[in-house]
Amino acid sequence: MTVSDKVADLAGPGISTYEEVAKILPTDYDPLLSPRQTMEALYEAKRSIEDGLCRELNLIMVQVPLIVSRESGVNDMLDRDGSRTPVEFPAGLGIDPRINAQLVQAATKWKRMALKTFDCQPGQGINTDMRAVRKDYFLDHDHSSYVDQWDWERVITAADRNLDYLTGTVKSIWKVFKETEQMLLDKFPRLRGTQVPELPDELVFLHAEEILERYPDLPRKQRETAILQDHPAVFIYGIGWPLADGYPHEMRAADYDDWITPGTSAAGKPVHGLNGDILVWNTITKRRHELSSMGVRVTKQTLVQQMEMAGLQEDLKLPYHQAILNDQIPLSIGGGIGQSRVMMLLLQKAHLGEVSVTIWPDQLKRICAERNIHVLE
C-alpha cells in the first residue's frame, strides 16, 4: 500500500464515484416494508431508542440548536484538516453587523456546554434529536447532506476517564439497539426470518492498533471491512491518534473526543485514545456500516495537547475552548448515533433515502430506480 493510498483513505466520507456506487448497490433488492409501513416502523423504533437511551444512560431529552454563531466556536468541524466546513449566512434583519450564523454539522460541543445549563450532575446527562447539514459529503447510499443524530452527553468524574467506563457505556447503547430490534421483529413480522441475520448479542471490542496489526497492508476502510468478516459488530477504540504506521485510523476533531490519552491494550501494548466507533456488517449493501462515534471528552490538558498537534492553537481563544480551560463546564462522555443509519439497518433498507427525505443527485436516483430502491422525495 502506498502513502497516497493512506492519505486518500483519510479523506471525507463516501464512496467517491457513482460508478462505484452502482457496483455495490444490490441488484435483487425487494423492500420488505412499503413507504407507509417504513414510517410506522421508523417512529416505533425512534421512540424505543430514545426511551432506551434515556433509561440506560440516565439522560433527559432537551432542545438542540440548528443554528449557532461562528464566534461561539461550538460548531462541529468534524475533522482537523479543514476539509468540511459549515453552511454560513448573515442573520438578523435590521441589525449591523448581522450575526455570522452557521448551520450545525453536529451538536458535539454545544451539548457539553448544555450539561451546565441543565444542571446535570455526575451520572446524569442529556439526549437530543439533532438535525444538521453537512454540505461537503459525497452523497451515496449511506452518506447524506442531511444528518439526523441522537447527540447525547453525560457528566462524568475524573475517575471515569478510562476505557472500562467507555466500554460499559457502549454496551448499554448496544443493549438498546438489541431491544429495539426485537420490538420491530415482533411488530413487523416481515422483517423476521429473512436473509439478514439478527444483530449479535455482544459487540467485539478492539483497538485500532490491534486491527492494524492484523491487516498491516490494508487501508483503513478495507481493514474495517476485513475485521467485520470475522466479527459482524465491533467497537473500535482509539480513533485520531497516529498508529504504528504513522497515520490515524481516521481523522478526528481535536477539541472534543480525547484521542491522545495513553493506555494499554488487552494484549498489554501501549495505545492511545478514549474514544471509538460502533461498526456493523450490513448484509444488504455488503459493506461496513457505521452507527455511532463517541468518546470520553478532552480535559483542559488534553485539549491543549490535541489542538497543538492539529495546529489550531488560535481556536483556544473561542468561548467553548475557554470554558474547558477555565473549568466552567464539566468532564463528560458523549457521542452521536446516526438515526437514519440505525433505521436503515434495523428496517433492512439498501439506502438512507428510504428512511429520510433530502436531496440526492440525479445519477444516484437513476441508479436506485434501476435497482428497485425507492428514495423519498
BANUVO-694448 format. One line per field, with one value per residue (C-alpha): x, y, z. Coordinates in nm, 2 decimals, padded with zeros to 4 digits. Layout:
BEGIN
px = (X / ...) .
py = (Y / ...) .
pz = (Z / ...) .
# end
This chain:
BEGIN
px = (00.00 / 00.14 / 00.14 / -00.11 / -00.35 / -00.33 / -00.38 / -00.67 / -00.82 / -00.83 / -01.04 / -01.40 / -01.66 / -01.84 / -01.76 / -01.64 / -01.77 / -02.12 / -01.97 / -01.86 / -02.19 / -02.36 / -02.13 / -02.22 / -02.59 / -02.79 / -02.95 / -03.20 / -03.35 / -03.71 / -03.80 / -03.99 / -04.19 / -04.39 / -04.31 / -04.60 / -04.51 / -04.15 / -04.25 / -04.47 / -04.18 / -03.93 / -04.13 / -04.18 / -03.80 / -03.73 / -03.94 / -03.79 / -03.43 / -03.49 / -03.66 / -03.40 / -03.10 / -03.26 / -03.32 / -02.98 / -02.76 / -02.98 / -03.05 / -03.33 / -03.44 / -03.36 / -03.39 / -03.09 / -02.99 / -02.99 / -02.81 / -02.51 / -02.29 / -01.94 / -01.79 / -01.92 / -01.68 / -01.94 / -01.99 / -01.85 / -01.58 / -01.59 / -01.22 / -00.90 / -00.79 / -01.04 / -01.19 / -01.56 / -01.69 / -02.04 / -02.30 / -02.28 / -02.51 / -02.57 / -02.88 / -03.08 / -03.26 / -03.21 / -02.90 / -02.55 / -02.34 / -02.56 / -02.50 / -02.24 / -02.47 / -02.38 / -02.59 / -02.46 / -02.27 / -02.33 / -02.40 / -02.09 / -01.95 / -02.28 / -02.41 / -02.11 / -02.18 / -02.55 / -02.48 / -02.42 / -02.73 / -02.95 / -02.77 / -02.65 / -02.46 / -02.21 / -02.40 / -02.67 / -02.69 / -02.89 / -03.00 / -03.10 / -03.30 / -03.03 / -03.06 / -02.76 / -02.64 / -02.30 / -02.25 / -01.91 / -02.01 / -02.01 / -02.37 / -02.40 / -02.62 / -02.53 / -02.39 / -02.62 / -02.60 / -02.89 / -02.79 / -03.01 / -02.85 / -02.92 / -02.65 / -02.61 / -02.37 / -02.33 / -02.13 / -01.85 / -01.59 / -01.21 / -01.21 / -01.45 / -01.20 / -01.09 / -01.16 / -01.36 / -01.61 / -01.63 / -01.68 / -01.97 / -02.14 / -02.11 / -02.26 / -02.56 / -02.62 / -02.59 / -02.85 / -03.09 / -03.03 / -03.10 / -03.42 / -03.54 / -03.46 / -03.66 / -03.96 / -03.95 / -03.93 / -04.24 / -04.45 / -04.34 / -04.31 / -04.20 / -03.86 / -03.82 / -03.67 / -03.51 / -03.15 / -03.05 / -02.92 / -03.02 / -02.76 / -02.52 / -02.59 / -02.24 / -02.00 / -01.64 / -01.40 / -01.07 / -00.82 / -00.73 / -00.37 / -00.48 / -00.67 / -00.37 / -00.15 / -00.39 / -00.41 / -00.09 / -00.11 / -00.47 / -00.60 / -00.83 / -01.17 / -01.05 / -00.92 / -01.27 / -01.43 / -01.19 / -01.25 / -01.62 / -01.60 / -01.48 / -01.69 / -02.01 / -02.03 / -01.73 / -01.63 / -01.30 / -01.11 / -00.85 / -00.95 / -00.75 / -00.40 / -00.13 / -00.10 / 00.22 / 00.22 / 00.22 / -00.14 / -00.45 / -00.72 / -00.93 / -00.91 / -01.10 / -01.15 / -00.91 / -01.15 / -01.40 / -01.30 / -00.99 / -00.77 / -00.44 / -00.45 / -00.22 / -00.33 / -00.27 / -00.44 / -00.58 / -00.26 / -00.05 / 00.07 / 00.08 / -00.21 / -00.38 / -00.74 / -01.06 / -01.30 / -01.42 / -01.69 / -01.96 / -01.94 / -02.15 / -02.16 / -02.46 / -02.58 / -02.79 / -02.52 / -02.24 / -02.04 / -01.91 / -02.18 / -02.10 / -02.37 / -02.21 / -01.90 / -01.84 / -01.58 / -01.46 / -01.42 / -01.10 / -00.97 / -00.81 / -00.47 / -00.56 / -00.74 / -00.43 / -00.22 / -00.45 / -00.50 / -00.13 / -00.09 / -00.36 / -00.21 / -00.52 / -00.39 / -00.57 / -00.90 / -00.83 / -00.94 / -01.30 / -01.57 / -01.62 / -01.25 / -01.21 / -01.50 / -01.30 / -00.97 / -01.13 / -01.32 / -01.66 / -01.81 / -01.80 / -01.60 / -01.81 / -01.86 / -02.08 / -02.15 / -02.36 / -02.58 / -02.69 / -03.06 / -03.11 / -02.81 / -02.97 / -03.31 / -03.16 / -03.00 / -03.30 / -03.56 / -03.33 / -03.31 / -03.05 / -03.04 / -03.06 / -03.31 / -03.57 / -03.58 / -03.51 / -03.60 / -03.33 / -03.15 / -02.98 / -02.81 / -03.00 / -02.74 / -02.78 / -03.16 / -03.14 / -02.91 / -03.15 / -03.46 / -03.29 / -03.25 / -03.60 / -03.47 / -03.73 / -03.58 / -03.82 / -03.86) .
py = (00.00 / 00.34 / 00.66 / 00.81 / 00.52 / 00.60 / 00.98 / 00.92 / 00.68 / 00.97 / 01.19 / 01.28 / 01.00 / 00.84 / 00.60 / 00.89 / 00.79 / 00.68 / 00.41 / 00.25 / 00.32 / 00.13 / -00.17 / -00.20 / -00.14 / -00.47 / -00.57 / -00.81 / -00.58 / -00.62 / -00.38 / -00.56 / -00.26 / -00.01 / 00.36 / 00.39 / 00.08 / 00.21 / 00.53 / 00.35 / 00.12 / 00.41 / 00.60 / 00.29 / 00.24 / 00.61 / 00.61 / 00.28 / 00.41 / 00.75 / 00.60 / 00.33 / 00.57 / 00.79 / 00.49 / 00.31 / 00.63 / 00.84 / 01.11 / 01.36 / 01.48 / 01.85 / 02.10 / 02.15 / 02.43 / 02.40 / 02.74 / 02.87 / 03.18 / 03.14 / 03.32 / 03.08 / 02.81 / 02.54 / 02.41 / 02.07 / 02.08 / 01.70 / 01.66 / 01.86 / 01.92 / 02.19 / 02.00 / 02.01 / 02.35 / 02.45 / 02.64 / 03.01 / 03.31 / 03.65 / 03.65 / 03.93 / 04.18 / 04.54 / 04.49 / 04.60 / 04.39 / 04.10 / 03.77 / 03.54 / 03.23 / 02.87 / 02.56 / 02.30 / 02.00 / 01.82 / 01.93 / 01.77 / 02.08 / 02.26 / 01.97 / 01.96 / 02.33 / 02.24 / 02.00 / 02.30 / 02.48 / 02.18 / 02.13 / 01.78 / 01.61 / 01.31 / 01.02 / 01.24 / 01.37 / 01.49 / 01.35 / 01.55 / 01.48 / 01.66 / 01.78 / 01.91 / 01.99 / 01.87 / 02.01 / 01.85 / 01.49 / 01.27 / 01.16 / 00.79 / 00.51 / 00.59 / 00.95 / 01.25 / 01.62 / 01.60 / 01.44 / 01.32 / 01.20 / 01.13 / 01.35 / 01.26 / 01.37 / 01.27 / 01.42 / 01.20 / 01.23 / 01.22 / 00.86 / 00.76 / 00.87 / 00.52 / 00.25 / 00.04 / 00.32 / 00.38 / 00.01 / -00.01 / 00.29 / 00.13 / -00.19 / 00.00 / 00.16 / -00.18 / -00.32 / -00.05 / -00.14 / -00.51 / -00.43 / -00.22 / -00.48 / -00.74 / -00.50 / -00.44 / -00.81 / -00.87 / -00.58 / -00.61 / -00.98 / -00.93 / -00.84 / -01.17 / -01.48 / -01.30 / -01.35 / -01.06 / -01.21 / -01.05 / -00.83 / -01.03 / -01.02 / -00.87 / -00.63 / -00.72 / -00.45 / -00.39 / -00.11 / 00.04 / -00.06 / -00.43 / -00.41 / -00.25 / -00.54 / -00.79 / -00.62 / -00.40 / -00.39 / -00.27 / 00.09 / 00.18 / 00.11 / -00.22 / -00.31 / -00.24 / -00.45 / -00.73 / -00.73 / -00.73 / -01.06 / -01.22 / -01.01 / -00.87 / -00.60 / -00.42 / -00.12 / 00.02 / 00.21 / 00.49 / 00.69 / 01.00 / 00.92 / 00.82 / 00.45 / 00.24 / 00.32 / 00.69 / 00.75 / 00.78 / 00.52 / 00.82 / 01.20 / 01.33 / 01.69 / 01.80 / 01.97 / 01.71 / 01.34 / 01.25 / 01.05 / 01.14 / 00.99 / 00.69 / 00.35 / -00.03 / -00.27 / -00.60 / -00.76 / -00.53 / -00.30 / 00.09 / 00.26 / 00.60 / 00.72 / 00.71 / 00.71 / 00.49 / 00.39 / 00.12 / -00.06 / -00.35 / -00.55 / -00.46 / -00.78 / -00.59 / -00.35 / -00.59 / -00.31 / -00.17 / 00.03 / 00.29 / 00.35 / 00.57 / 00.77 / 00.85 / 00.91 / 01.05 / 01.42 / 01.62 / 01.78 / 02.12 / 01.95 / 01.71 / 01.99 / 02.20 / 01.90 / 01.79 / 02.15 / 02.19 / 01.86 / 01.99 / 02.34 / 02.50 / 02.69 / 03.01 / 02.84 / 02.81 / 03.17 / 03.08 / 03.07 / 02.69 / 02.62 / 02.89 / 02.72 / 02.40 / 02.57 / 02.76 / 02.46 / 02.62 / 02.31 / 01.95 / 01.65 / 01.44 / 01.14 / 01.17 / 01.06 / 01.08 / 00.79 / 00.82 / 00.79 / 00.71 / 00.47 / 00.28 / 00.28 / 00.17 / -00.13 / -00.23 / -00.19 / -00.38 / -00.10 / -00.05 / 00.33 / 00.62 / 00.78 / 00.51 / 00.64 / 01.01 / 01.29 / 01.50 / 01.59 / 01.33 / 01.38 / 01.26 / 01.00 / 00.84 / 00.84 / 00.67 / 00.40 / 00.34 / 00.33 / 00.06 / -00.15 / -00.12 / 00.12 / 00.40 / 00.71 / 00.95 / 01.30) .
pz = (00.00 / -00.10 / 00.11 / -00.14 / -00.06 / 00.31 / 00.26 / 00.03 / 00.29 / 00.54 / 00.30 / 00.36 / 00.38 / 00.09 / -00.20 / -00.43 / -00.77 / -00.88 / -01.10 / -00.77 / -00.60 / -00.89 / -00.83 / -00.46 / -00.45 / -00.47 / -00.80 / -00.64 / -00.38 / -00.26 / 00.01 / 00.29 / 00.41 / 00.20 / 00.24 / 00.48 / 00.68 / 00.68 / 00.85 / 01.10 / 01.19 / 01.19 / 01.46 / 01.67 / 01.66 / 01.73 / 02.04 / 02.16 / 02.11 / 02.27 / 02.57 / 02.60 / 02.58 / 02.85 / 03.07 / 03.03 / 03.03 / 03.27 / 03.02 / 02.96 / 02.62 / 02.55 / 02.27 / 02.05 / 01.81 / 01.43 / 01.40 / 01.60 / 01.57 / 01.42 / 01.71 / 01.97 / 01.85 / 01.93 / 01.57 / 01.50 / 01.24 / 01.20 / 01.15 / 01.19 / 00.83 / 00.75 / 00.46 / 00.57 / 00.65 / 00.77 / 00.58 / 00.68 / 00.63 / 00.78 / 01.01 / 01.17 / 00.95 / 01.06 / 01.28 / 01.19 / 01.19 / 01.12 / 01.31 / 01.15 / 01.16 / 01.08 / 01.04 / 01.28 / 01.15 / 01.48 / 01.84 / 01.98 / 02.16 / 02.23 / 02.43 / 02.66 / 02.75 / 02.78 / 03.06 / 03.28 / 03.16 / 03.26 / 03.59 / 03.52 / 03.80 / 03.76 / 03.61 / 03.46 / 03.10 / 02.80 / 02.47 / 02.16 / 01.84 / 01.64 / 01.28 / 01.08 / 00.74 / 00.60 / 00.26 / 00.20 / 00.19 / -00.12 / -00.15 / -00.18 / -00.02 / 00.34 / 00.34 / 00.31 / 00.33 / 00.58 / 00.91 / 01.19 / 01.51 / 01.87 / 02.01 / 02.38 / 02.66 / 03.02 / 03.31 / 03.45 / 03.72 / 03.67 / 03.79 / 03.50 / 03.23 / 03.13 / 02.87 / 03.11 / 03.16 / 02.79 / 02.73 / 02.98 / 02.81 / 02.47 / 02.60 / 02.73 / 02.39 / 02.22 / 02.46 / 02.34 / 01.98 / 02.05 / 02.24 / 01.96 / 01.70 / 01.89 / 01.92 / 01.54 / 01.47 / 01.68 / 01.55 / 01.18 / 01.12 / 00.75 / 00.90 / 01.07 / 00.91 / 00.62 / 00.49 / 00.72 / 01.05 / 01.38 / 01.55 / 01.76 / 02.14 / 02.21 / 02.04 / 01.99 / 02.13 / 01.95 / 01.94 / 01.61 / 01.67 / 01.70 / 01.37 / 01.20 / 01.33 / 01.18 / 00.84 / 00.80 / 00.43 / 00.40 / 00.41 / 00.70 / 00.53 / 00.40 / 00.75 / 00.89 / 00.61 / 00.69 / 01.06 / 01.01 / 00.82 / 01.15 / 01.39 / 01.24 / 01.51 / 01.66 / 01.86 / 01.75 / 02.02 / 01.97 / 01.66 / 01.60 / 01.73 / 01.48 / 01.48 / 01.43 / 01.06 / 01.12 / 01.02 / 01.24 / 01.19 / 01.09 / 01.13 / 01.43 / 01.55 / 01.82 / 02.06 / 02.18 / 02.18 / 02.38 / 02.14 / 02.30 / 02.65 / 02.67 / 02.79 / 02.75 / 02.51 / 02.62 / 02.50 / 02.72 / 02.45 / 02.47 / 02.29 / 02.29 / 02.30 / 02.50 / 02.21 / 01.93 / 01.68 / 01.65 / 01.32 / 01.18 / 00.87 / 00.65 / 00.48 / 00.22 / 00.10 / 00.18 / 00.33 / 00.66 / 00.83 / 01.10 / 01.36 / 01.62 / 01.72 / 02.08 / 02.34 / 02.67 / 02.62 / 02.65 / 02.97 / 02.96 / 02.94 / 02.66 / 02.48 / 02.46 / 02.35 / 02.07 / 01.95 / 01.93 / 01.73 / 01.49 / 01.46 / 01.59 / 01.90 / 01.79 / 01.84 / 02.21 / 02.25 / 02.15 / 02.42 / 02.41 / 02.45 / 02.72 / 02.91 / 02.92 / 03.01 / 03.29 / 03.44 / 03.36 / 03.21 / 03.35 / 03.24 / 03.02 / 02.78 / 02.47 / 02.12 / 01.81 / 01.69 / 01.33 / 01.33 / 00.96 / 00.97 / 01.25 / 01.08 / 00.75 / 00.93 / 01.15 / 00.87 / 00.63 / 00.38 / 00.10 / 00.10 / 00.35 / 00.12 / 00.21 / 00.57 / 00.53 / 00.29 / 00.15 / -00.18 / -00.40 / -00.74 / -01.05 / -01.13 / -00.79 / -00.82 / -01.16 / -01.02 / -00.73 / -00.96 / -01.17 / -00.85 / -00.71 / -00.44 / -00.39 / -00.23 / -00.07 / -00.22) .
# end
